[in-house]
Amino acid sequence: MKTILHSILSLIFIFPAALHAADPEPTAEGGAKPAADSKVAAESAPLDKQAQARRRPKAYLAIFINGYGGDVLPPEPAQFEKLLEAITKEGHFNSVLCKYTPEREALCKKHGVLMVVDLLAEPHVYKSPEECEKLLKTLQNNQTVAAYHLWADRFGSTGAGRARDIDNVHKWDPTHATYSGTYQSGGIAHLAKSDFISYYDFAWKRGPHKNFPNLLAAWSTAKGTDNRLGRYCTTDAGLPGKGNYNRMLYTQTTSIACGLRAAMWHIGSRIMNMGNFEFNQYGKDLAAVNAWIKPMRTEIAKIGLPTAIYSTSWTKDWNDRPVTPTDGKPAMPPGLEKNAFPADFWIQPAGGEFVMGVSKYNDTERDVVFIANHNAYAEQKVTLKLTRAAKPRIFDRTSGAYTDAAVKDGSFSFQLDAAGAAIVLFE
């Protein structure tokens, strides 16, 4: 019996993509070591920087997903349209992962929904490469398509193949982004050329101390290619109707500070009744998270990959619990121990506990920072001290515009919601 069970488990881990339609949540429990053929990605064709910039989506992607590796959404156009109406009007999603069909494209266009085309369905990115190439060539410059989904689990020994898939899709359609993922940071170097270097860890359920270590591993991978991060996020991070909202928003804002520009939410059948498309409490929590971020989506897409990520120390953790200093020194959040603000950096923290991604704005030399609250359950008053001349402007989520910050003696302050964030642009 044990031998049979071992054989079944071995097949599951060797062929994870084939099981996604039946078991949409990634089930790997440990990261994979980089495969011996990891040089394949580095030796493949160099990225076309201009094409890379053009294919980036113009808005932060909140992606509805009900599974992958098959057609896991309503096949009937009328039902698919009802799903789109629910996820946009009530759920505040702006994109959906699905198998491509012309009928679905027409409906997504009608409802202003971007398609993330699942290439683990049909045609399959590596099982049917000829058919996949044929389809992707017809989708070049299609404004309803935002990206292609290529992988969503640990690699085992297949990392070089996943890097090959990214290269192939860029060749077949250089106008749309690739979204490919792994578990935690296992083998993540294979994804370096993906437009969205993606992963899942479901940190709130499996240990929030994993949040920043995995984010920084993905960010470090992205730095060499100036790509962006993607993340598969859990919809049941906390108690529904209570802490779930805070924890999901915290995952989003801290991730955006580190370069996240797209999120897939696991999964549709957990947040709504897939028969009548009514949201349950988990879905309502997620809808509130999407609504909070929605006014910032276009601006987030304009923020380049962080060139640096800095953090304050903290006295309260993500759960608003007191943190004990170590050896009398201020405590840093796990994973950010080496990311304290340098003494000579021109922006200095003078109040509040937060993580900050430092970037360039909209492919210009203007500096912009994204600041996320370290506390998922309490507001923060942030004060920044500037040591060089600069005019800070803070993005107002209500008006959708930047407003001048009131600077006095080189310092200015603003409030962060619990688990919230702010964009500060410097002129």
C-alpha positions in Angstrom: 0.0 0.0 0.0 2.8 2.4 0.9 4.5 1.6 -2.4 1.4 2.5 -4.4 0.9 5.7 -2.4 4.5 6.7 -3.0 4.1 6.1 -6.7 1.0 8.3 -6.8 2.6 11.1 -4.9 5.6 10.9 -7.2 3.4 11.3 -10.3 1.7 14.3 -8.6 5.0 16.1 -8.1 6.4 15.2 -11.5 3.3 16.4 -13.4 1.8 19.2 -11.3 0.4 21.2 -14.3 -1.8 18.4 -15.4 -3.6 18.5 -12.0 -4.3 22.2 -11.8 -7.9 22.0 -13.2 -8.9 19.4 -10.6 -6.9 20.9 -7.7 -6.5 24.6 -8.5 -4.4 25.5 -5.5 -0.7 24.8 -5.8 0.1 22.0 -3.4 3.9 21.8 -3.2 5.2 22.0 0.4 8.8 22.8 -0.2 10.9 24.8 -2.6 12.9 23.1 -5.4 16.6 23.4 -5.8 17.9 25.0 -9.0 18.2 22.4 -11.7 21.5 21.4 -13.1 20.6 22.9 -16.5 20.0 26.4 -15.1 22.4 27.9 -17.6 19.9 27.5 -20.4 18.0 30.6 -19.5 21.2 32.7 -19.3 22.5 31.5 -22.6 19.2 32.0 -24.5 18.4 35.1 -26.6 18.8 38.4 -24.8 15.7 40.4 -23.9 14.6 43.1 -26.3 14.4 46.0 -23.9 12.1 48.1 -26.0 9.6 45.2 -26.6 9.9 44.5 -22.8 8.8 48.0 -21.9 6.0 48.0 -24.5 4.4 44.8 -23.3 4.0 45.8 -19.7 0.4 46.2 -18.7 -0.6 49.8 -18.1 -2.4 49.0 -14.8 -1.8 46.9 -11.8 -3.5 43.5 -12.4 -6.0 42.1 -9.9 -6.6 38.7 -11.6 -9.6 36.5 -11.0 -8.6 32.8 -11.2 -10.6 29.7 -10.6 -7.8 27.3 -11.5 -5.6 26.6 -14.4 -4.4 23.8 -16.7 -7.9 23.4 -18.3 -11.1 25.3 -19.0 -12.2 25.9 -15.4 -14.6 28.8 -16.1 -18.2 28.7 -17.5 -17.9 27.5 -21.1 -21.3 29.1 -22.1 -20.9 32.7 -23.2 -24.0 33.9 -21.2 -22.6 32.4 -18.0 -19.1 33.7 -18.6 -20.6 37.2 -19.1 -22.5 36.9 -15.8 -19.2 36.0 -14.1 -17.5 39.1 -15.7 -20.3 41.3 -14.5 -19.9 40.0 -10.9 -16.1 40.2 -10.7 -16.0 43.7 -12.1 -19.0 45.4 -10.5 -18.8 43.8 -7.1 -15.4 42.3 -7.0 -13.4 45.1 -8.5 -11.2 42.8 -10.5 -9.7 44.1 -13.8 -8.5 40.9 -15.3 -9.3 37.2 -15.5 -7.2 34.1 -16.2 -8.9 31.9 -18.8 -8.5 29.8 -21.9 -8.6 32.0 -25.0 -11.6 31.9 -27.2 -12.8 34.7 -29.6 -16.2 34.7 -27.7 -14.5 35.3 -24.4 -12.3 38.0 -25.9 -15.4 39.8 -27.1 -17.1 39.6 -23.7 -13.9 40.8 -21.9 -13.6 43.7 -24.2 -17.3 44.6 -23.7 -16.8 44.7 -19.9 -13.4 46.3 -19.8 -11.7 43.1 -18.5 -8.2 42.2 -19.5 -7.4 38.5 -20.4 -4.5 36.6 -18.9 -4.5 33.7 -21.3 -3.8 30.4 -19.7 -1.2 28.5 -21.8 -1.5 25.5 -19.5 -4.9 24.9 -21.1 -5.3 24.5 -24.9 -3.2 25.1 -26.8 -0.6 24.1 -24.2 2.7 26.1 -24.2 5.0 23.0 -24.3 2.7 20.1 -25.1 1.4 21.7 -28.3 4.0 24.4 -29.2 3.0 24.6 -32.8 -0.6 25.3 -32.1 0.4 27.7 -29.3 2.7 29.6 -31.6 -0.1 29.9 -34.2 -2.5 31.3 -31.7 -0.1 33.8 -30.1 0.9 35.2 -33.5 -2.8 36.1 -34.1 -3.0 37.8 -30.6 0.0 40.2 -31.2 -1.0 43.7 -30.2 -4.4 42.6 -29.0 -5.5 45.2 -26.5 -7.7 42.9 -24.6 -4.9 40.5 -23.7 -2.7 41.5 -20.8 -0.4 38.5 -20.4 0.2 34.8 -20.8 0.2 32.4 -17.9 3.0 29.7 -18.3 3.6 27.9 -15.0 2.4 28.0 -11.3 4.3 25.4 -9.3 7.7 24.1 -8.2 10.0 23.0 -11.0 11.7 19.9 -9.9 14.1 19.3 -12.8 12.1 21.2 -15.4 13.5 24.7 -14.7 15.3 24.9 -18.0 12.1 24.0 -19.8 10.2 26.8 -18.1 12.9 29.3 -19.1 12.6 27.9 -22.7 8.8 28.5 -22.6 9.3 32.2 -21.6 11.7 32.6 -24.5 9.3 30.9 -26.9 6.3 33.0 -25.9 8.4 36.2 -26.2 9.3 35.1 -29.7 5.8 34.1 -30.7 4.3 37.3 -29.3 6.7 40.0 -28.2 3.8 42.4 -27.4 2.3 40.7 -24.3 3.8 39.9 -20.9 4.6 36.5 -19.5 3.4 35.4 -16.0 5.3 32.4 -14.7 5.6 31.2 -11.1 7.2 28.8 -8.6 6.8 27.9 -4.9 8.5 30.4 -2.6 11.9 31.0 -4.2 12.7 27.5 -5.4 14.4 27.7 -8.8 13.2 31.3 -9.2 16.3 32.1 -11.3 14.7 30.2 -14.2 12.0 32.9 -14.3 14.4 35.9 -14.6 13.2 36.7 -18.1 9.5 36.5 -17.3 7.8 39.8 -17.4 6.1 38.8 -14.1 8.5 36.8 -11.9 5.9 35.1 -9.8 5.6 32.8 -6.8 3.3 31.7 -4.0 3.9 31.1 -0.3 0.5 31.9 1.3 2.5 33.4 4.0 -0.3 34.3 6.4 -1.3 30.7 6.5 2.1 29.1 6.5 4.1 31.8 8.4 4.0 35.6 7.8 7.8 35.6 8.5 8.2 34.2 5.0 6.7 37.4 3.4 9.7 39.5 3.0 12.4 36.8 2.4 10.4 35.5 -0.6 9.6 39.0 -1.8 13.3 40.0 -1.7 14.3 36.8 -3.5 11.9 37.6 -6.3 13.0 41.2 -6.4 16.7 40.2 -6.5 15.9 38.0 -9.5 14.0 40.8 -11.3 16.7 43.3 -10.8 19.0 41.8 -13.5 16.3 42.1 -16.2 14.2 45.0 -14.9 11.1 42.8 -14.8 8.2 42.9 -12.3 6.9 40.6 -9.6 3.7 38.6 -9.6 2.2 36.7 -6.7 -0.5 34.0 -6.2 -2.4 35.2 -3.1 -4.7 33.3 -0.7 -8.2 34.6 -0.2 -8.5 33.2 3.3 -5.6 34.8 5.1 -7.6 35.5 8.3 -11.1 35.4 9.9 -13.7 36.3 7.2 -15.3 39.7 7.8 -12.5 40.6 10.3 -8.8 40.2 9.9 -9.0 38.6 6.5 -9.3 42.0 4.8 -6.3 43.4 6.8 -4.1 40.5 6.0 -4.9 40.4 2.3 -4.3 44.2 2.0 -1.1 43.9 3.9 0.1 41.2 1.5 -0.7 43.5 -1.4 0.8 46.7 -0.2 4.1 45.3 1.2 4.5 43.3 -2.0 3.8 46.4 -4.2 6.6 48.2 -2.3 8.9 45.4 -3.4 7.9 45.4 -7.1 4.6 43.5 -7.3 2.6 44.6 -10.3 0.1 41.7 -10.6 -1.8 39.4 -8.2 -3.7 36.1 -8.9 -6.2 35.2 -6.1 -6.8 31.6 -5.1 -9.5 30.9 -6.0 -12.9 31.7 -7.4 -14.8 28.8 -5.9 -13.6 29.9 -2.4 -14.9 33.5 -2.8 -18.1 33.0 -4.6 -20.8 30.5 -5.6 -19.7 29.5 -9.1 -23.3 28.6 -9.9 -24.9 32.0 -9.4 -21.7 34.1 -9.0 -22.6 35.5 -5.6 -19.7 36.5 -3.3 -19.4 34.9 0.1 -17.7 36.8 3.0 -14.2 35.9 1.8 -15.2 37.4 -1.6 -16.5 40.5 0.0 -13.3 40.9 1.9 -11.3 40.6 -1.3 -13.6 43.0 -3.1 -12.8 45.6 -0.4 -9.1 45.0 -0.9 -9.4 45.4 -4.6 -11.5 48.6 -4.1 -8.8 50.1 -1.8 -6.1 49.6 -4.4 -8.2 50.3 -7.5 -7.6 54.1 -7.5 -3.8 53.5 -7.5 -3.6 50.8 -10.2 -2.6 53.1 -13.1 0.0 54.9 -10.9 1.4 51.6 -9.6 2.1 50.5 -13.1 4.1 53.6 -13.7 6.4 52.9 -10.8 9.5 51.1 -11.9 11.1 48.1 -10.3 12.6 49.4 -7.0 16.2 50.1 -7.2 16.3 49.8 -3.4 14.1 48.6 -0.6 14.4 50.1 2.8 12.7 49.4 6.1 12.4 51.0 9.5 12.7 48.9 12.6 9.5 48.0 14.4 8.0 47.9 17.9 4.8 46.2 16.8 4.6 43.3 14.3 2.1 42.7 11.5 -0.5 41.6 14.0 0.0 44.7 16.1 1.8 42.7 18.8 4.7 44.2 20.7 8.2 43.2 19.4 11.0 42.6 21.8 14.3 44.2 20.8 17.2 41.8 20.3 20.3 42.5 22.4 19.0 45.9 23.1 18.9 46.8 19.4 15.8 47.8 17.5 14.2 44.8 15.9 13.8 44.5 12.1 11.0 42.6 10.3 12.1 39.1 9.2 13.9 39.2 5.9 14.6 43.0 6.1 17.5 42.8 8.6 19.9 44.1 6.0 17.5 46.7 4.5 17.7 49.4 7.1 17.8 53.0 5.8 21.4 54.0 5.1 22.5 57.0 7.1 23.5 58.9 3.9 20.2 58.2 2.0 18.5 61.5 1.2 15.1 60.3 2.6 15.2 59.5 6.3 12.5 58.0 8.4 11.5 60.3 11.3 8.3 58.6 12.4 6.2 55.5 11.7 7.1 51.9 10.9 7.1 50.9 7.3 8.8 49.4 4.3 9.7 51.6 1.3 10.5 50.8 -2.3 12.6 53.5 -4.1 11.9 53.7 -7.9 11.9 55.9 -10.9 8.6 57.2 -12.2 7.2 56.4 -15.6 10.5 55.8 -17.3 11.9 59.2 -16.3 14.5 60.3 -13.8 11.9 61.5 -11.3 12.1 59.7 -8.0 9.0 58.0 -6.5 8.6 55.8 -3.4 5.9 53.4 -2.4 5.5 53.2 1.4 3.6 50.3 3.0 2.5 50.0 6.6 4.3 47.3 8.6 1.2 46.9 10.8 -1.9 45.2 9.3 -4.1 46.3 12.2 -3.2 49.8 13.2 -2.8 53.1 11.4 0.6 54.8 11.2 1.7 58.4 11.1 4.7 58.5 8.8 7.2 61.4 8.9 10.0 61.7 6.4 13.0 64.0 6.6 14.6 65.1 3.3 18.3 66.0 3.2 18.2 67.4 -0.3 15.9 69.8 -2.1 12.8 68.1 -3.5 9.1 68.8 -3.8 7.1 65.8 -2.5 3.7 65.1 -3.8 1.4 62.5 -2.3 -1.1 60.5 -4.4 -4.7 61.1 -3.2 -6.8 58.0 -3.6 -10.0 60.0 -3.4 -9.2 62.5 -6.1 -6.9 60.3 -8.1 -4.3 63.1 -8.3 -1.2 64.1 -6.6 -1.3 66.9 -3.9 1.7 68.9 -2.6 2.9 67.8 0.8 3.3 70.4 3.5 7.0 70.5 4.1 8.5 72.2 7.2 12.2 72.3 8.0 12.7 69.5 5.4 10.1 67.2 6.9 6.5 66.2 6.0 4.0 63.7 7.4 1.0 61.7 6.3 -1.2 58.9 7.5 -1.2 55.2 6.5 -4.3 53.1 6.9 -4.0 49.8 8.7 -2.2 47.6 6.2 -2.3 50.7 3.9 0.2 52.4 1.7 1.1 55.7 0.0 2.8 56.8 -3.2 5.1 59.9 -2.9 6.4 61.4 -6.1 9.3 63.9 -6.0 9.5 66.8 -8.4 
